[in-house]
Amino acid sequence: MKTNLLDFDLDGLVAWCLAQGEKKFRAVQLFRWIHHKGVSDFAQMSDLAQSLRTKLQASADIVSLPVVSRHDSADGTIKWMFDVGQGNAIETVFIPETDRGTLCISSQAGCAVGCTFCSTGAQGFSRNLTTAEIIAQLWFAERTLRQERGVDERVISNVVMMGMGEPLQNYAALVPALKTMLDDHGYGLSRRRVTVSTSGVVPMMERLGLDCPVALAVSLHAPSDALRDVLVPLNIKYPLTELLQACRDYLDHAPRDFITFEYCMLDGVNDTDIHANALVELVRPRNAEPLPCKFNLIPFNPYPASGLTRSSPERVKAFAAILSEAGIVTTIRKTRGDDIAAACGQLAGEVQDRTDVSGRRAKTIRIHA
């Protein structure tokens, strides 16, 4: 069986090349051909010795993911669905803006966290993606977009690990993928332009800060443990006190001097003035130092059977005003790609659920504090 070279960061590729009897600099050349130039045909790698190219053709390949479908939104957003085998498919979204191109990447087929407002979580969980399957989403999208636009310069400037899955529950595959994104011989992305979003896997937040610190976004969605236990079930294991301390600790290593808190606005559930004031007290407690952070308010993107509705624009603005008046930088996320179900919380793909859901996703939310 051939080795898929997308599975390696540069250190991993060096080790693999050395095991093949090749020198370290060959790994650097190969890494640049794969990621910097987007080449998958070893025969085109002109500065590699012919003997090495022959060896590579026999023992290795560069395998992306089969495309199941592609949908283009009226606003320019593109959503790809990729086949990852065994009846599972994942989704990846490209969001073009005037000053950047952002790719939203999946880390798992499905998700085990089961947030009540997320279409991915409603499906359950099948498996973790490999490093190759994570990085293949970037490799394919960058290569495709360059070809379609007829350009040689990089199209994707930002990566957000906000697609299907909880990235920090797939840590072993995530970190090599992040290192490939950051490597100057790979995609050369700034640590500030690569964001990992987590629902709050506290022990792995600490490890990420030590192993590969990038920008961090935390899915908060509630100002109290009682409400967050329902909206984000992981909170039962890692309650807010532990989560906020982990955020403070992460800032010692982070490339940005703040944590981004994602907050999905759910009508009548977590969007009242009481909730907004409770958030202010949470991150700016009277008896402790404020937690450097910004809030990103996300209008809920409905999906069938959620039983939830989006807060009105007026309610979202009033909520944002309370946070802003307290001195907290607050933005309202512009919904992109909702006409192709590519907006935040709508990624579904196709997942063969291996979890025992036992009806847990059918619960009704009745907590309002």
C-alpha positions in Angstrom: 0.0 0.0 0.0 1.4 3.4 -1.0 1.9 6.2 1.6 -0.2 9.3 1.2 2.3 12.1 1.6 -0.5 14.5 2.7 -0.4 12.7 6.0 3.0 14.3 6.9 4.0 17.7 8.2 7.6 18.7 7.3 9.1 16.8 10.2 7.1 13.7 9.4 8.1 13.9 5.7 11.8 14.3 6.7 11.6 11.2 8.8 9.9 9.3 6.0 12.5 10.4 3.4 15.4 9.4 5.7 13.8 6.0 6.1 13.8 5.7 2.3 17.5 6.5 2.2 17.1 10.1 1.0 18.6 13.2 2.4 16.7 15.8 4.4 16.8 18.5 1.7 14.8 16.2 -0.6 12.0 16.2 1.9 11.9 20.1 1.8 11.9 20.0 -2.0 9.1 17.5 -2.0 7.1 19.3 0.6 7.2 22.5 -1.4 6.1 20.8 -4.6 3.1 19.3 -2.7 1.9 22.2 -0.7 3.5 25.4 -2.0 2.9 24.5 -5.7 0.0 22.1 -5.4 1.6 19.4 -7.6 0.5 15.8 -7.3 2.4 14.2 -10.2 6.0 13.2 -9.2 7.1 13.4 -12.8 6.5 17.1 -12.8 8.8 17.7 -9.8 11.7 18.7 -12.0 14.4 19.4 -9.3 14.1 15.9 -7.8 16.5 13.3 -9.1 15.0 10.9 -11.6 15.8 8.0 -9.3 13.9 9.6 -6.5 10.9 10.3 -8.7 10.8 6.7 -9.8 11.0 5.6 -6.1 8.2 7.9 -5.2 5.9 6.6 -7.9 6.4 3.1 -6.6 6.0 3.8 -2.9 4.0 7.0 -2.4 1.1 9.1 -3.7 -0.6 12.4 -3.1 -4.3 11.6 -2.7 -6.9 14.2 -2.2 -10.6 13.5 -1.4 -13.2 12.5 -3.9 -15.7 15.4 -4.5 -19.3 14.3 -4.0 -20.8 17.7 -4.8 -20.1 21.4 -5.1 -22.5 24.3 -4.5 -21.9 27.9 -5.3 -23.8 30.6 -3.4 -25.1 33.8 -4.8 -22.6 35.7 -2.5 -19.6 33.8 -3.9 -19.3 31.2 -1.1 -18.4 27.7 -2.3 -19.3 24.5 -0.4 -17.7 21.2 -1.3 -18.8 17.8 0.0 -16.0 15.2 0.1 -16.3 11.4 0.4 -14.3 10.1 3.3 -15.4 6.5 2.9 -17.7 4.0 4.7 -20.8 6.0 3.9 -19.4 9.2 5.4 -19.0 12.6 3.7 -17.7 15.9 5.1 -18.1 19.5 4.0 -15.7 22.4 3.4 -16.6 26.0 2.8 -14.7 28.8 1.0 -15.7 32.3 1.9 -14.3 35.1 -0.3 -14.1 38.7 0.9 -12.4 41.8 -0.5 -9.4 41.5 1.8 -9.1 37.8 2.4 -10.2 34.3 1.4 -11.2 32.0 4.3 -11.5 28.3 4.2 -13.6 26.5 6.8 -12.2 23.0 7.3 -13.8 19.9 9.0 -11.9 17.8 11.5 -14.3 14.9 12.0 -17.0 13.0 10.2 -19.9 14.2 12.4 -19.4 15.4 16.0 -19.7 13.9 19.4 -20.4 17.1 21.3 -24.0 17.3 20.3 -24.7 21.1 20.6 -28.4 21.6 20.3 -28.2 24.3 17.7 -25.8 22.6 15.3 -26.8 20.5 12.3 -23.5 18.5 12.5 -24.1 17.6 16.1 -27.6 16.4 15.3 -26.1 13.6 13.1 -23.9 12.1 15.8 -20.3 11.0 15.3 -18.7 8.5 13.0 -14.9 8.9 13.2 -11.9 11.3 13.3 -10.4 12.4 10.1 -6.7 11.7 9.4 -4.1 14.4 8.9 -4.3 13.7 5.2 -8.0 14.2 5.1 -7.8 17.4 7.0 -5.0 19.0 4.9 -6.5 17.6 1.7 -9.4 20.0 2.1 -6.9 22.9 2.0 -4.7 21.3 -0.7 -7.7 20.7 -3.0 -9.4 24.1 -2.5 -6.2 26.2 -3.0 -5.3 24.2 -6.1 -8.8 24.4 -7.5 -9.3 28.1 -6.9 -6.0 29.0 -8.4 -6.8 27.0 -11.5 -10.2 28.5 -11.9 -8.9 32.1 -11.4 -5.8 31.6 -13.5 -3.5 32.9 -10.8 -0.3 31.6 -9.2 -0.5 33.6 -6.0 -2.2 32.2 -3.0 -6.0 32.5 -2.8 -6.7 31.2 0.7 -5.3 33.6 3.3 -7.1 32.4 6.4 -8.1 28.9 7.7 -10.7 28.3 10.4 -11.1 24.9 12.0 -14.8 25.5 12.3 -16.3 22.9 10.0 -17.7 19.6 11.0 -16.4 18.2 14.3 -14.6 19.3 17.5 -10.9 19.8 16.4 -9.5 19.3 19.9 -11.1 15.8 20.1 -8.9 14.9 17.1 -5.7 16.3 18.4 -3.2 13.8 17.1 -4.3 14.5 13.5 -5.0 18.2 14.0 -1.5 19.4 15.1 0.5 18.0 12.0 -2.2 19.6 9.8 -1.8 23.0 11.5 2.0 22.8 11.3 1.7 22.2 7.5 -0.5 25.2 7.2 1.9 27.4 9.1 5.2 26.1 7.5 6.8 28.5 5.1 7.6 25.6 2.8 3.9 24.6 2.9 1.1 27.2 3.0 3.0 29.9 4.9 -0.1 31.1 6.9 0.4 33.3 9.9 -0.5 31.9 13.3 -3.0 34.8 13.6 -4.7 33.7 10.4 -5.3 30.1 11.5 -8.1 29.6 14.0 -9.1 26.6 16.0 -12.6 26.7 17.3 -13.4 24.5 20.3 -16.5 23.9 22.4 -14.2 23.8 25.4 -12.0 20.7 25.6 -10.0 22.2 28.5 -7.0 19.8 28.7 -6.4 20.0 25.0 -6.5 23.8 25.0 -3.5 23.7 27.3 -1.7 21.3 25.0 -2.4 23.3 21.9 -1.0 26.4 23.6 2.3 24.5 24.2 2.5 22.5 20.9 1.1 24.8 18.2 -0.4 28.0 19.4 -2.8 29.6 16.8 -5.8 31.9 17.2 -8.4 30.4 19.5 -12.2 30.7 19.2 -14.4 29.3 22.0 -18.0 28.3 21.4 -19.5 29.9 24.5 -23.3 30.4 23.7 -24.4 30.8 27.3 -23.4 32.9 30.4 -24.3 30.2 33.0 -23.5 26.5 33.6 -27.2 25.7 33.8 -27.9 27.0 30.3 -24.6 25.9 28.7 -25.1 22.3 30.1 -28.1 22.1 27.7 -26.7 24.0 24.7 -23.2 22.6 24.8 -23.2 19.3 26.7 -19.4 19.3 27.0 -19.9 21.9 29.7 -21.0 19.2 32.1 -17.5 17.9 32.0 -15.7 21.2 31.7 -17.8 23.9 33.4 -17.4 27.6 32.8 -14.9 28.2 35.7 -12.5 25.7 34.2 -13.1 26.9 30.6 -12.4 30.6 31.4 -9.2 29.7 33.3 -8.0 27.7 30.3 -8.7 30.7 28.1 -6.6 32.9 30.4 -3.8 30.4 30.4 -3.9 30.1 26.6 -3.3 33.8 26.2 0.3 33.2 27.6 1.0 31.5 24.3 -1.5 32.8 21.8 -0.5 34.8 18.7 -3.4 37.2 19.5 -3.9 39.0 22.8 -7.5 38.0 23.1 -9.8 35.0 22.9 -12.8 35.1 20.5 -16.0 33.9 22.0 -18.6 32.6 19.5 -22.2 33.1 20.6 -25.1 31.8 18.6 -28.2 34.0 19.1 -31.2 31.8 19.8 -34.6 33.5 20.1 -35.9 33.4 23.7 -33.2 31.0 24.8 -29.9 33.0 25.4 -30.5 36.4 23.8 -32.1 38.6 26.5 -30.6 41.7 28.2 -30.3 39.5 31.3 -28.1 37.1 29.4 -26.0 39.9 27.9 -25.3 41.5 31.4 -24.5 38.1 32.8 -21.8 37.7 30.0 -20.3 41.0 30.9 -20.0 39.9 34.5 -18.6 36.5 33.4 -15.6 38.0 31.4 -15.3 41.2 33.5 -15.8 40.0 37.0 -15.7 42.7 39.7 -13.3 40.8 41.9 -10.7 39.7 39.2 -8.9 41.0 36.1 -11.0 41.2 32.9 -10.5 38.4 30.4 -9.2 39.9 27.2 -11.7 38.8 24.6 -14.1 39.7 21.8 -17.5 38.4 21.1 -18.7 37.2 17.7 -22.5 37.1 17.7 -23.8 34.5 15.2 -27.4 34.7 14.0 -28.7 31.1 14.3 -28.9 29.3 11.0 -31.9 27.1 11.2 -31.9 23.4 10.1 -34.8 21.0 10.0 -35.9 19.5 13.4 -33.8 21.9 15.5 -36.9 23.4 17.2 -35.0 26.7 17.5 -35.4 30.1 15.8 -33.1 33.0 15.0 -33.1 36.1 17.2 -34.4 39.1 15.5 -31.9 41.6 14.1 -33.2 44.2 16.6 -32.6 41.8 19.5 -29.1 40.9 18.2 -28.2 44.6 17.9 -29.5 45.4 21.4 -27.6 42.5 22.8 -24.4 43.6 21.1 -24.9 47.2 22.4 -24.8 46.0 26.0 -21.5 44.2 25.4 -20.0 47.1 23.5 -21.1 49.6 26.2 -19.2 47.5 28.7 -16.0 48.0 26.6 -16.1 44.5 25.0 -15.3 44.4 21.3 -18.4 42.8 19.7 -19.1 42.0 16.1 -22.2 40.5 14.5 -21.3 37.8 12.0 -22.7 38.4 8.5 -24.4 35.2 7.4 -22.7 33.8 4.3 -23.7 30.9 2.1 -27.1 30.2 3.8 -28.7 29.6 0.4 -26.5 26.5 0.0 -26.6 25.5 3.7 -23.0 26.5 4.1 -23.5 28.9 7.0 -22.3 28.4 10.5 -24.0 25.4 12.2 -25.5 24.1 8.9 -22.7 21.8 7.7 -24.1 18.3 7.7 -22.4 16.1 5.1 -23.4 12.5 5.4 -22.4 10.6 8.5 -23.0 7.0 9.6 -23.6 7.7 13.3 -21.7 5.3 15.6 -22.8 7.0 18.8 -25.7 5.8 21.0 -27.9 8.8 20.9 -30.9 7.3 22.7 -33.0 10.2 21.7 -30.9 12.8 23.4 -31.1 15.2 20.5 -34.8 15.4 20.7 -34.8 17.5 23.9 -36.7 20.7 24.2 -34.8 23.8 25.6 -36.8 25.3 28.5 -33.9 27.0 30.5 -33.9 30.8 30.2 -31.2 31.8 32.6 
